[in-house]
Amino acid sequence: MRALLVDHAQPSGLRLGQAPDPEPAPHQALVRVTATSLNDGEVRFALKTAPAGAVLGWDAAGVVERAAADGSGPAAGTPVVTLGMAGAWAELRAVDTALLGVVPASADLGAISTIPVAAATALRALHRLGPLLGRSVLVTGATGGVGRYTIQLARMGGAHVIASTGDPGAHAGTLTALGADRVVSGPAELDTAVDGVVDLIGGRQLVEAFHSLSETGTLVAVGHSAGQAEQFEFGDFFGDQGRHDRSIVTFFLLSCGGLARDLTWLAGQVAAGRLDPGIAWRGDWSDFADAARLLGERRLHGKAVLEFR
């Protein structure tokens, strides 16, 4: 099969080549990939440390070529969205049926490919905040793929959404259209406490966001794009003076159960137009270098989609 292979001699770190067809385990379906979306962690970290010849990629949408031998998952011919630690940057992918969602037949699979990491992470992060109706939620790093989905899902859940971005003047219109009630430049700008935070930045901004929590508030630490340590001072975790029962939680998406159900539901929301996938770049998979460069330079606010033709 054709695939994007890791090649550290290339400026992009990849080259188009041939790789062996994957051999699915009994609990895996073989999927013919139509599109994949790129994630910051793949381009900035995974690609740099992967062995030569490896086939990477976390997100992919396509059609089931061969159903799982154990009878789990959808039948051959079903459009699906898939998640995994590798294998999305190729024509064929073997994927666990527990990490595979069914897609409406009329859906744009390029748009659907943005779902696995970004939308599923946003959904599971918000689950950790508990009921959202009538509560205030701060989303840092709001212009990225996860941030955009988090804003929309939080608004769907009935939250008052505050979006944080380094350039509010440039992005306030877009973020407001997605469902943000307010756009700020950072947690330090807040004048009232919030019930929950989904932090996609880390570093000093995570510390500031933690201090913005009300009593019983929760911060979900998701992203670490700042590349900085989180340094708390003595007394930051005292529970008095309106700081009672605050918490910081983390999670690993692939350790979460029930992801097939989540992926199916999210695919339905995107297909119906209730969630905007936020595609900032879309092109043929042979143009990977252009998409990776723009993503690495932080010039893409949203998702980059590669289509397999």
N, C-alpha and C positions, 0 to 999 in steps of 0.2 A: 504494500500500500504506500501511497505518497504521504509524507509527513514533514513537519518542521523539526529538524534534528539539531540538537545542541552542537555547536561548532565554535569553540572559543577563538578560532583564527579569524572569524568573520566579525566585522564591526558591530553587527546586531547581535552576535552570539548564536545565530541560527543560520541554517541553510535548508533549502528544499531538497529532499532526497527520498530514498526508499527505506522502509522499515518492515520487519516481518508483521504479518497480520496477527493481531492479538488472539490468544486462545482463551475464551471465556471459561471461568469456573462454573460449576453447576448452578450457582446462585447469581450468575451474571448474564445480562443480555448483551448481544453484540449490536452496536448502534453505528449506523452510517452517519457521520457528522456532516451537518449542513453549515453550522456557524459556531464560532467560539468567541467569547468576550475576554478581554485581557484584564488582569488585576495587577495593582501596583506591586504586590508582594512577589508575583511571578517574575516581573520584569526587573525589579530592583534587587531581588535577593535570590530566589530559586534558580534563575537562569545562570547567575554568576557562579554558583557552587555545584551545579549539576554536572555529571560526567558526560564526556563527549559521546554523541550518538543517542542520548536519551530523548524521549518524547515527553514533553511536559504538558501543562495545561490543566486547569481545574474545572472550567465551565464549558459545556458544550450542549447544543441542541441538534437534533437530527431525527432519524427514523429507525425503528428497531429492524435490524436485518435478520437477526435470529433470536427467538425468545429464549429465556433461561431454561436450561435442561430440567431444573427441579420444579418447573411449573409456576414459579413465582413471577410477578411482573406482567407487563402487557404483551400482547401477541405481536408477531411480525407484521410490519406495515404501520405500526402505531407511532405517531409523532411524539417525541419525548424531550425532556430537559434533564440533563445529567450533571452530577457532581462527583468529583474524585480528586485524589492527590496528584494524578498525572494522566497522560494519555489523550487529552482533549485536542491537542494540536496535530491531529492526523485524520485520515479519511474514515478509519474505523476505530471504535473504542469499546472495550469490554468494561461494563460498569455494573456494580452491585445493584440489584433491583431495589434495595432499601434506599438507594441514593438516586432514584430515577422517578421523575414525575410525568404524568400523562398530560399532553398538550392538546387544546382544541384543534380540530382538523384545519380550520381556516387561519390559524395563527401565523404571524410573521416569525419564523424561527430565528432570524437575526436578532429581533427584539427579545425573544424568549431566552436567547443565550446569555443575556445580561443578568438573569435571575439568580443562578445558584449561589455564588459567594455573596454578592452584594445584597440581594433582596432577602435571602434566607438568613444572613447575618443580622440584617436590620430587624427582621421579624423576631428572631430569637433574643436579640438584645432587648427589645421592647417587652417581650414576655417576662423578662427578669425585673421589670419595673412594676409589674402587677397591673391592675385595672387602670386604664388611662382616662376614662371619662371624667371631665372636669379638672384634670390635673395638669400641671405645667411641666413641660419637658424641654430641656436644652439639648441641642444636637451640635456638637463641634465638628469642624471639618465638613460642613454641610454641603459643599459643592461637589464632592466626590460621589462615586457610584453608591456606596453604602449610605452616605449622608442623605442623598436625594430620596432613596427609598425609605429611609427612616422618617424623614419629614412627612412623606405621604401616608405611611402606615400609621404614624402617631396621630395625624389629623383624622384618618379614618376611624381611629379608636376613640376620638372625642377629646384629645388633649389640646391644650393651648401650647403651641409649638414655637420655640425660640431657636432660630438658626444662627450659628456663629461661623463667620468666614473672615479671612484676612482682608478682604476688599468688599465691604458691604455696598459701596457705591456702584460697583460693577455687577454685583450679583443679586441685589435686593429684589429686583423685579422678577427674576427667575425663581428665586426661593419663595417669594410670596405667592407666585402662581402655583407652586407645588403644594402650598398649604401652610407655610410659615406665617405666624401672626406678627412676628417681630424679627428683625435681622440685626445682629450686633457684630462687633469686631472681635469680641472675646468675652469670656466669663466675667472678667473684671468690670465690664461695662454694666452688668446687671445691678439694679437697685432693689430688687426683691428676691427672696429665696425661691428655688424651684423644687418640685417634688422628685424629679428624676433627671439624670443626665446620661446620654449616650455619647461617650467620648471617643473620637476617631483620631486624635492627635497625639495624646500622651505628653510626657515631659511636664514643663511648667504649666501648660494649659490644663492638664488633668488635675494638678494640685489646686489651681484657681477654681476649676469647676467643682471640685469636692467642697470647697468652702462656700459655694453658692447653694448647697443643698439645705433644704428645710429639715426639721425634725422628721425622723423615719424615712428620709430620702435615700435613694439608691443611685450610685454612679456605676454604669456598666463600662468597663475599660475594654475597648474593642480594637482600636488602631494605635499605631506607634510611629506615625510618619515623621514626628519631630526628631526621632532618633536621639532623644535625651532621657536621662534618668529622671524618675519622679522622686523629688527630695522634699520630705515633710519635716517640719520643725517640731521641737518639743511642745506639746500642748495641742497640736493639731487634731489629735484624736480624743481629747477630753469630751465628755458627754454632757456638760452643763451648758447654760446660757443658750438655749435653743438648738443645741447640737446633739440631742438625745437620739440614739438608735439609727445613726447614719451608717451607710455601708458602701463598700466598693466590691464589686463582683467581676469575675472573668469567666469565660467559657471557651471551649474549642468546638467549632461547628460540627466537625465530623464525629464528635463524641455524643452528639445529641440524637436521641431517638425520634422516630416519626418524621424524618425529613422528606420521605416520598410524599406524604400527605401535604406537607408545607409546599413543596415544589409544585405539586399539582394545583393547589389553591392559588399560588402566586402566578402560575402560568395563565390560569383563568382570568385573573385580575388584569394582567398585562394585555391579554388577547381581547378583553372586553373594553379596553381603554380606560379602566379605572386606575391603573398605575402607569405612569410615564417612565419608560426604561431609561430615558436620558442619554440617548446615543449621541456622543460628541464627534465620533469618527467612525466611518464604515467603509470597508474596501475589501479587495481580494486578499487571500492569505499570503500571496506572494509579496504583498506590500507591508509585511510585518515590520520591517525596519522603520518605516515612516511612523507607524502607530506607536511602536516602542519608544522611539525618540521623543515624540510629543508627550507621551505619558511620563517618561523619565524626566523631561524638562518641566513637568507640571503645567503644561499648556492645554491639557484636556480637562474640562470640568464636566465629568460624566463618563460614559463607558465607550471603549473602543471595541468594535465588532469586526472580526475577520470572517469572511464567507468563503466556503470551500466550493470551488467550481471545477 
